[in-house]
Amino acid sequence: MAALVDDVRTIREENPFESMMSRFDHAAQLLQLDLDLYKVLRVPNREITTYIPVFMDDGHIEVFTGYRVQHNFARGPAKGGIRYAPDVTLDEVRALAAWMTWKCAVVNIPFGGAKGGIICDPSQMSQSELERMTRRYTAELIDFIGPERDVPAPDMNTNEQTMAWIMDTYSMHARHTVTAVVTGKPIDLAGSRGRREATGRGLLIVIDEAVKKLAMKPEETRVVVQGSGNVGGIAATLMHEKGYKIVAISDIHGGIHNPKGLDISRVMAHLAKHRTLEKYPEADPVSNHELLELDCEVLLPAATENQITSNNASRIKCKILAEGANGPTTAAADDVLERNGVFVIPDILANAGGVTCSYFEWVQDRMGYFWKEDVVNERLQDIMVASFHDVSKYAETHGVNNRIAAYMLAIDRVAYITRVRGIYA
Ligand code: GLU
Protein backbone atom coordinates (compact mmCIF):
# COMPACT_ATOMS: atom_id res chain seq x y z
CA MET A 1 0.00 0.00 0.00
CA ALA A 2 2.75 2.42 0.98
CA ALA A 3 4.48 1.76 -2.33
CA LEU A 4 1.30 2.56 -4.20
CA VAL A 5 0.90 5.86 -2.37
CA ASP A 6 4.50 6.74 -3.17
CA ASP A 7 3.92 5.93 -6.82
CA VAL A 8 0.90 8.17 -6.96
CA ARG A 9 2.86 10.98 -5.38
CA THR A 10 5.69 10.57 -7.90
CA ILE A 11 3.33 10.52 -10.83
CA ARG A 12 1.70 13.70 -9.58
CA GLU A 13 4.96 15.51 -8.99
CA GLU A 14 5.99 14.65 -12.52
CA ASN A 15 2.74 15.95 -13.97
CA PRO A 16 3.53 19.47 -15.24
CA PHE A 17 -0.13 20.45 -15.18
CA GLU A 18 -0.28 19.73 -11.46
CA SER A 19 2.93 21.69 -10.86
CA MET A 20 1.47 24.64 -12.74
CA MET A 21 -1.88 24.40 -10.92
CA SER A 22 -0.36 24.23 -7.45
CA ARG A 23 1.55 27.48 -8.08
CA PHE A 24 -1.56 29.01 -9.65
CA ASP A 25 -3.65 28.09 -6.60
CA HIS A 26 -1.04 29.45 -4.21
CA ALA A 27 -0.77 32.75 -6.10
CA ALA A 28 -4.57 33.07 -6.51
CA GLN A 29 -5.01 32.56 -2.78
CA LEU A 30 -2.47 35.27 -1.92
CA LEU A 31 -4.18 37.60 -4.41
CA GLN A 32 -7.53 36.76 -2.83
CA LEU A 33 -8.87 36.23 -6.32
CA ASP A 34 -12.65 36.10 -6.24
CA LEU A 35 -14.18 32.68 -6.74
CA ASP A 36 -15.82 33.39 -10.13
CA LEU A 37 -12.57 34.64 -11.66
CA TYR A 38 -10.69 31.77 -10.08
CA LYS A 39 -13.04 29.26 -11.69
CA VAL A 40 -12.66 30.88 -15.11
CA LEU A 41 -8.87 31.30 -15.02
CA ARG A 42 -8.01 27.82 -13.77
CA VAL A 43 -9.29 26.08 -16.91
CA PRO A 44 -8.26 26.42 -20.56
CA ASN A 45 -10.59 28.14 -22.98
CA ARG A 46 -10.44 25.37 -25.57
CA GLU A 47 -8.66 22.04 -26.13
CA ILE A 48 -8.38 20.51 -29.56
CA THR A 49 -7.37 16.89 -30.13
CA THR A 50 -6.94 15.86 -33.73
CA TYR A 51 -5.88 12.63 -35.43
CA ILE A 52 -3.60 13.31 -38.33
CA PRO A 53 -3.29 10.77 -41.17
CA VAL A 54 0.04 11.00 -42.94
CA PHE A 55 1.35 9.16 -45.98
CA MET A 56 4.71 7.78 -44.92
CA ASP A 57 7.50 7.53 -47.49
CA ASP A 58 6.91 3.80 -48.00
CA GLY A 59 3.28 4.46 -48.97
CA HIS A 60 1.45 3.35 -45.81
CA ILE A 61 -0.61 5.72 -43.68
CA GLU A 62 0.31 6.50 -40.10
CA VAL A 63 -2.17 8.33 -37.86
CA PHE A 64 -0.61 10.76 -35.37
CA THR A 65 -2.32 12.42 -32.39
CA GLY A 66 -2.03 16.21 -32.23
CA TYR A 67 -3.15 18.77 -29.66
CA ARG A 68 -3.64 22.49 -29.49
CA VAL A 69 -4.71 23.88 -26.14
CA GLN A 70 -5.85 27.51 -26.16
CA HIS A 71 -5.67 28.56 -22.57
CA ASN A 72 -6.66 32.21 -22.55
CA PHE A 73 -7.55 35.05 -24.94
CA ALA A 74 -8.29 37.88 -22.47
CA ARG A 75 -5.23 39.99 -23.34
CA GLY A 76 -5.11 39.22 -27.06
CA PRO A 77 -4.68 36.35 -29.54
CA ALA A 78 -3.43 33.12 -27.99
CA LYS A 79 0.32 32.58 -28.45
CA GLY A 80 2.65 29.64 -28.03
CA GLY A 81 4.81 27.02 -29.65
CA ILE A 82 4.23 23.56 -31.09
CA ARG A 83 6.38 20.62 -30.01
CA TYR A 84 6.99 17.27 -31.67
CA ALA A 85 8.00 14.46 -29.29
CA PRO A 86 7.12 10.83 -28.57
CA ASP A 87 6.13 11.60 -24.97
CA VAL A 88 3.82 14.59 -25.54
CA THR A 89 0.69 14.36 -23.36
CA LEU A 90 -2.44 16.46 -23.15
CA ASP A 91 -1.64 17.39 -19.54
CA GLU A 92 1.79 18.58 -20.60
CA VAL A 93 0.34 20.70 -23.42
CA ARG A 94 -2.27 22.09 -20.99
CA ALA A 95 0.44 23.15 -18.56
CA LEU A 96 2.54 24.65 -21.34
CA ALA A 97 -0.48 26.58 -22.68
CA ALA A 98 -1.20 28.06 -19.25
CA TRP A 99 2.46 28.96 -18.81
CA MET A 100 2.25 30.91 -22.08
CA THR A 101 -0.68 32.95 -20.70
CA TRP A 102 1.29 33.80 -17.54
CA LYS A 103 4.51 34.36 -19.49
CA CYS A 104 2.95 36.86 -21.92
CA ALA A 105 1.37 38.65 -18.96
CA VAL A 106 4.65 38.80 -17.00
CA VAL A 107 6.37 40.58 -19.90
CA ASN A 108 3.19 42.55 -20.58
CA ILE A 109 2.75 41.75 -24.27
CA PRO A 110 -0.79 41.69 -25.73
CA PHE A 111 -1.26 37.94 -26.06
CA GLY A 112 -3.03 35.11 -24.32
CA GLY A 113 -1.55 31.63 -24.17
CA ALA A 114 -1.69 28.40 -26.17
CA LYS A 115 0.47 25.39 -26.92
CA GLY A 116 0.45 22.57 -29.41
CA GLY A 117 2.05 19.18 -29.66
CA ILE A 118 2.10 16.10 -31.83
CA ILE A 119 3.00 12.67 -30.49
CA CYS A 120 5.69 11.54 -32.93
CA ASP A 121 9.38 10.80 -33.07
CA PRO A 122 10.83 13.38 -35.47
CA SER A 123 14.26 11.73 -35.34
CA GLN A 124 12.73 8.72 -37.12
CA MET A 125 10.87 10.75 -39.78
CA SER A 126 12.05 12.14 -43.11
CA GLN A 127 11.69 15.82 -44.01
CA SER A 128 8.82 15.01 -46.38
CA GLU A 129 6.98 13.02 -43.71
CA LEU A 130 7.42 15.91 -41.28
CA GLU A 131 6.18 18.34 -43.93
CA ARG A 132 3.04 16.29 -44.67
CA MET A 133 2.31 15.87 -40.96
CA THR A 134 2.77 19.60 -40.28
CA ARG A 135 0.54 20.61 -43.20
CA ARG A 136 -2.26 18.22 -42.27
CA TYR A 137 -2.12 19.33 -38.61
CA THR A 138 -2.32 22.96 -39.78
CA ALA A 139 -5.28 22.17 -42.04
CA GLU A 140 -7.08 20.63 -39.06
CA LEU A 141 -6.48 23.82 -37.06
CA ILE A 142 -7.43 26.27 -39.83
CA ASP A 143 -10.53 27.61 -38.09
CA PHE A 144 -8.76 28.07 -34.80
CA ILE A 145 -5.49 29.78 -35.67
CA GLY A 146 -4.75 33.10 -37.39
CA PRO A 147 -3.08 36.45 -36.65
CA GLU A 148 -6.05 37.60 -34.55
CA ARG A 149 -6.84 34.17 -33.08
CA ASP A 150 -3.88 32.03 -32.17
CA VAL A 151 -0.31 32.42 -33.40
CA PRO A 152 1.89 29.30 -33.16
CA ALA A 153 5.70 29.32 -32.97
CA PRO A 154 8.57 26.83 -32.66
CA ASP A 155 9.16 24.75 -29.54
CA MET A 156 10.95 21.42 -28.95
CA ASN A 157 11.86 19.72 -32.27
CA THR A 158 10.16 22.31 -34.46
CA ASN A 159 11.98 25.13 -36.22
CA GLU A 160 11.87 27.86 -38.88
CA GLN A 161 11.13 25.31 -41.60
CA THR A 162 8.15 23.96 -39.66
CA MET A 163 6.83 27.51 -39.33
CA ALA A 164 7.29 28.12 -43.08
CA TRP A 165 5.12 25.03 -43.84
CA ILE A 166 2.43 26.20 -41.41
CA MET A 167 2.42 29.67 -42.91
CA ASP A 168 2.21 28.29 -46.43
CA THR A 169 -0.59 25.83 -45.62
CA TYR A 170 -2.61 28.49 -43.83
CA SER A 171 -2.04 30.93 -46.73
CA MET A 172 -3.17 28.33 -49.32
CA HIS A 173 -6.47 27.92 -47.47
CA ALA A 174 -6.88 31.69 -47.02
CA ARG A 175 -6.08 32.21 -50.75
CA HIS A 176 -3.54 34.92 -49.93
CA THR A 177 -0.26 35.16 -48.05
CA VAL A 178 -0.76 35.55 -44.31
CA THR A 179 2.63 36.03 -42.72
CA ALA A 180 1.47 36.88 -39.18
CA VAL A 181 -0.18 33.49 -38.57
CA VAL A 182 3.06 32.10 -37.09
CA THR A 183 6.28 33.50 -35.66
CA GLY A 184 9.77 32.08 -35.67
CA LYS A 185 9.75 32.02 -39.49
CA PRO A 186 12.93 32.28 -41.58
CA ILE A 187 14.07 35.93 -41.81
CA ASP A 188 13.50 35.98 -45.59
CA LEU A 189 9.95 34.76 -45.07
CA ALA A 190 8.79 37.67 -42.92
CA GLY A 191 10.65 36.45 -39.83
CA SER A 192 12.28 38.82 -37.39
CA ARG A 193 15.96 39.49 -37.07
CA GLY A 194 17.12 38.28 -33.67
CA ARG A 195 14.24 35.82 -33.17
CA ARG A 196 16.42 32.73 -33.35
CA GLU A 197 18.67 34.02 -30.56
CA ALA A 198 15.96 35.77 -28.55
CA THR A 199 15.29 33.13 -25.86
CA GLY A 200 19.02 32.75 -25.17
CA ARG A 201 19.54 36.51 -25.25
CA GLY A 202 16.62 37.04 -22.87
CA LEU A 203 18.24 34.59 -20.45
CA LEU A 204 21.54 36.46 -20.63
CA ILE A 205 19.72 39.73 -19.90
CA VAL A 206 17.88 38.48 -16.79
CA ILE A 207 20.95 36.60 -15.50
CA ASP A 208 22.98 39.82 -15.88
CA GLU A 209 20.37 41.63 -13.79
CA ALA A 210 20.38 38.91 -11.12
CA VAL A 211 24.19 38.88 -10.99
CA LYS A 212 24.20 42.67 -10.48
CA LYS A 213 21.52 42.42 -7.81
CA LEU A 214 23.48 39.79 -5.87
CA ALA A 215 26.72 41.80 -6.24
CA MET A 216 28.43 39.05 -8.23
CA LYS A 217 30.77 39.45 -11.23
CA PRO A 218 30.33 37.64 -14.57
CA GLU A 219 33.99 36.61 -14.75
CA GLU A 220 33.77 34.98 -11.31
CA THR A 221 30.46 33.29 -12.13
CA ARG A 222 30.54 29.60 -13.05
CA VAL A 223 27.63 28.52 -15.17
CA VAL A 224 26.22 25.03 -15.78
CA VAL A 225 23.91 24.66 -18.77
CA GLN A 226 21.64 21.66 -19.33
CA GLY A 227 20.79 21.47 -23.03
CA SER A 228 22.61 22.84 -26.05
CA GLY A 229 19.78 23.50 -28.48
CA ASN A 230 18.18 26.77 -29.48
CA VAL A 231 17.91 27.87 -25.84
CA GLY A 232 20.89 26.34 -23.98
CA GLY A 233 23.37 26.50 -26.85
CA ILE A 234 22.67 30.14 -27.63
CA ALA A 235 22.50 31.24 -23.97
CA ALA A 236 25.85 29.51 -23.33
CA THR A 237 27.42 31.16 -26.39
CA LEU A 238 26.21 34.65 -25.47
CA MET A 239 27.20 34.23 -21.81
CA HIS A 240 30.65 32.95 -22.79
CA GLU A 241 31.10 36.04 -25.00
CA LYS A 242 30.10 38.23 -22.07
CA GLY A 243 32.83 36.72 -19.86
CA TYR A 244 30.89 34.15 -17.82
CA LYS A 245 32.70 30.89 -17.14
CA ILE A 246 30.67 28.01 -18.60
CA VAL A 247 31.92 24.94 -16.73
CA ALA A 248 29.47 22.34 -18.04
CA ILE A 249 26.97 21.83 -20.84
CA SER A 250 25.00 18.84 -22.09
CA ASP A 251 22.92 17.49 -24.92
CA ILE A 252 20.23 14.82 -24.82
CA HIS A 253 22.80 12.01 -24.32
CA GLY A 254 24.90 13.58 -21.56
CA GLY A 255 27.24 16.39 -20.69
CA ILE A 256 30.82 17.57 -20.44
CA HIS A 257 32.47 19.29 -17.49
CA ASN A 258 35.63 21.32 -17.04
CA PRO A 259 35.85 23.29 -13.77
CA LYS A 260 38.35 25.67 -15.42
CA GLY A 261 35.78 26.67 -18.05
CA LEU A 262 34.89 25.49 -21.55
CA ASP A 263 35.55 27.29 -24.81
CA ILE A 264 31.91 27.35 -25.91
CA SER A 265 32.58 28.26 -29.53
CA ARG A 266 34.72 25.11 -29.82
CA VAL A 267 32.13 23.04 -27.99
CA MET A 268 29.40 24.22 -30.36
CA ALA A 269 31.63 23.54 -33.39
CA HIS A 270 32.24 19.99 -32.08
CA LEU A 271 28.51 19.50 -31.59
CA ALA A 272 27.71 20.78 -35.09
CA LYS A 273 30.32 18.47 -36.61
CA HIS A 274 29.69 15.26 -34.65
CA ARG A 275 26.05 15.79 -33.61
CA THR A 276 27.07 14.86 -30.04
CA LEU A 277 29.20 16.31 -27.23
CA GLU A 278 30.74 12.90 -26.61
CA LYS A 279 34.51 12.70 -26.99
CA TYR A 280 34.93 16.47 -26.68
CA PRO A 281 38.56 16.81 -25.55
CA GLU A 282 39.52 18.94 -22.52
CA ALA A 283 36.48 17.92 -20.46
CA ASP A 284 35.12 15.07 -18.35
CA PRO A 285 31.87 13.33 -19.22
CA VAL A 286 28.94 13.78 -16.81
CA SER A 287 25.39 12.49 -16.97
CA ASN A 288 22.51 14.94 -17.31
CA HIS A 289 21.56 14.30 -13.70
CA GLU A 290 25.08 14.66 -12.27
CA LEU A 291 25.41 17.90 -14.19
CA LEU A 292 22.55 19.52 -12.25
CA GLU A 293 24.37 18.93 -8.98
CA LEU A 294 27.74 20.37 -10.01
CA ASP A 295 29.35 23.27 -8.14
CA CYS A 296 28.39 26.53 -9.84
CA GLU A 297 26.90 29.96 -9.27
CA VAL A 298 24.34 29.82 -12.10
CA LEU A 299 22.41 26.72 -13.14
CA LEU A 300 20.57 27.04 -16.43
CA PRO A 301 18.29 24.07 -17.18
CA ALA A 302 17.35 24.48 -20.84
CA ALA A 303 16.13 21.02 -21.81
CA THR A 304 12.76 19.82 -20.63
CA GLU A 305 10.35 19.55 -17.69
CA ASN A 306 10.86 17.90 -14.29
CA GLN A 307 14.63 18.05 -14.00
CA ILE A 308 14.76 19.53 -10.50
CA THR A 309 12.45 17.55 -8.25
CA SER A 310 12.02 16.71 -4.57
CA ASN A 311 14.63 13.98 -5.17
CA ASN A 312 17.55 16.21 -6.13
CA ALA A 313 16.56 19.78 -5.10
CA SER A 314 18.53 19.62 -1.84
CA ARG A 315 21.71 18.80 -3.78
CA ILE A 316 21.44 21.74 -6.20
CA LYS A 317 24.36 24.04 -5.39
CA CYS A 318 23.78 27.15 -7.51
CA LYS A 319 23.05 30.66 -6.20
CA ILE A 320 20.92 31.53 -9.24
CA LEU A 321 18.60 29.11 -11.01
CA ALA A 322 17.64 30.54 -14.41
CA GLU A 323 14.95 28.40 -16.02
CA GLY A 324 15.52 28.28 -19.76
CA ALA A 325 13.15 25.34 -20.23
CA ASN A 326 9.46 25.46 -19.40
CA GLY A 327 8.72 23.72 -16.12
CA PRO A 328 12.19 22.33 -15.33
CA THR A 329 11.42 22.52 -11.59
CA THR A 330 8.50 20.68 -10.01
CA ALA A 331 6.31 22.45 -7.48
CA ALA A 332 7.52 20.01 -4.81
CA ALA A 333 11.09 21.26 -5.30
CA ASP A 334 10.18 24.95 -4.89
CA ASP A 335 10.20 24.91 -1.07
CA VAL A 336 13.57 23.16 -0.88
CA LEU A 337 15.14 25.73 -3.19
CA GLU A 338 13.60 28.57 -1.20
CA ARG A 339 14.88 27.14 2.09
CA ASN A 340 18.35 26.89 0.59
CA GLY A 341 18.28 30.52 -0.52
CA VAL A 342 18.48 29.84 -4.27
CA PHE A 343 17.54 32.95 -6.29
CA VAL A 344 15.13 31.50 -8.85
CA ILE A 345 14.44 33.30 -12.12
CA PRO A 346 11.27 31.39 -12.99
CA ASP A 347 10.62 30.06 -16.49
CA ILE A 348 7.71 32.41 -17.19
CA LEU A 349 10.17 35.30 -16.82
CA ALA A 350 13.55 33.76 -17.68
CA ASN A 351 12.67 32.26 -21.06
CA ALA A 352 10.19 34.96 -22.13
CA GLY A 353 12.68 36.51 -24.57
CA GLY A 354 11.48 34.12 -27.28
CA VAL A 355 7.84 35.06 -27.15
CA THR A 356 8.74 38.73 -26.69
CA CYS A 357 10.60 38.65 -29.98
CA SER A 358 7.69 36.67 -31.47
CA TYR A 359 5.55 39.66 -30.53
CA PHE A 360 8.00 41.90 -32.44
CA GLU A 361 7.77 39.55 -35.43
CA TRP A 362 3.96 39.64 -35.38
CA VAL A 363 4.04 43.46 -35.19
CA GLN A 364 6.54 43.70 -38.07
CA ASP A 365 4.47 41.29 -40.20
CA ARG A 366 1.34 43.34 -39.65
CA MET A 367 3.19 46.57 -40.49
CA GLY A 368 5.05 45.01 -43.40
CA TYR A 369 8.09 46.92 -42.18
CA PHE A 370 11.10 45.12 -40.72
CA TRP A 371 13.46 46.36 -38.04
CA LYS A 372 17.24 46.23 -37.80
CA GLU A 373 18.67 43.64 -35.43
CA ASP A 374 19.92 46.40 -33.08
CA VAL A 375 16.40 47.74 -32.76
CA VAL A 376 15.01 44.26 -31.99
CA ASN A 377 17.70 43.58 -29.39
CA GLU A 378 17.32 46.97 -27.73
CA ARG A 379 13.55 46.54 -27.40
CA LEU A 380 14.06 43.01 -26.07
CA GLN A 381 16.53 44.34 -23.51
CA ASP A 382 14.06 47.02 -22.35
CA ILE A 383 11.24 44.52 -21.83
CA MET A 384 13.34 41.83 -20.13
CA VAL A 385 15.05 44.27 -17.74
CA ALA A 386 11.75 45.93 -16.83
CA SER A 387 10.06 42.56 -16.29
CA PHE A 388 12.91 41.27 -14.12
CA HIS A 389 12.59 44.31 -11.86
CA ASP A 390 8.76 44.14 -11.85
CA VAL A 391 9.00 40.57 -10.56
CA SER A 392 11.74 41.16 -7.99
CA LYS A 393 10.02 44.30 -6.69
CA TYR A 394 6.75 42.39 -6.44
CA ALA A 395 8.52 39.59 -4.53
CA GLU A 396 10.06 42.04 -2.07
CA THR A 397 6.86 44.03 -1.54
CA HIS A 398 4.72 40.97 -0.97
CA GLY A 399 7.30 38.85 0.85
CA VAL A 400 7.04 35.93 -1.58
CA ASN A 401 9.60 34.09 -3.73
CA ASN A 402 10.22 35.14 -7.34
CA ARG A 403 8.15 32.33 -8.82
CA ILE A 404 5.04 33.12 -6.81
CA ALA A 405 5.62 36.84 -7.48
CA ALA A 406 5.70 36.18 -11.24
CA TYR A 407 2.48 34.14 -11.05
CA MET A 408 0.79 36.79 -8.90
CA LEU A 409 1.81 39.59 -11.24
CA ALA A 410 0.61 37.62 -14.27
CA ILE A 411 -2.67 36.41 -12.77
CA ASP A 412 -3.41 39.90 -11.50
CA ARG A 413 -2.93 41.35 -15.01
CA VAL A 414 -5.10 38.69 -16.67
CA ALA A 415 -7.74 38.96 -13.92
CA TYR A 416 -7.83 42.75 -14.23
CA ILE A 417 -8.49 42.67 -17.97
CA THR A 418 -11.05 39.88 -17.55
CA ARG A 419 -12.92 42.00 -15.02
CA VAL A 420 -12.81 45.03 -17.33
CA ARG A 421 -14.05 43.02 -20.33
CA GLY A 422 -16.61 41.21 -18.16
CA ILE A 423 -17.23 37.49 -18.18
CA TYR A 424 -19.58 36.45 -21.02
CA ALA A 425 -21.34 33.89 -18.85
N1 GLU B 1 8.05 28.02 -27.53
C1 GLU B 1 8.50 29.24 -26.98
C2 GLU B 1 8.07 29.36 -25.53
O1 GLU B 1 7.82 28.38 -24.87
C3 GLU B 1 8.12 30.44 -27.84
C4 GLU B 1 6.66 30.68 -27.99
C5 GLU B 1 6.31 31.80 -28.97
O2 GLU B 1 7.22 32.48 -29.44
O3 GLU B 1 5.12 31.97 -29.20
O4 GLU B 1 8.06 30.42 -24.96
Residues whose N, C-alpha, C, O or C-beta is under 5 A from the ligand:
A	BS01	LIG	K79 G80 G81 V151 A153 P154 D155 N351 G354 V355 S358
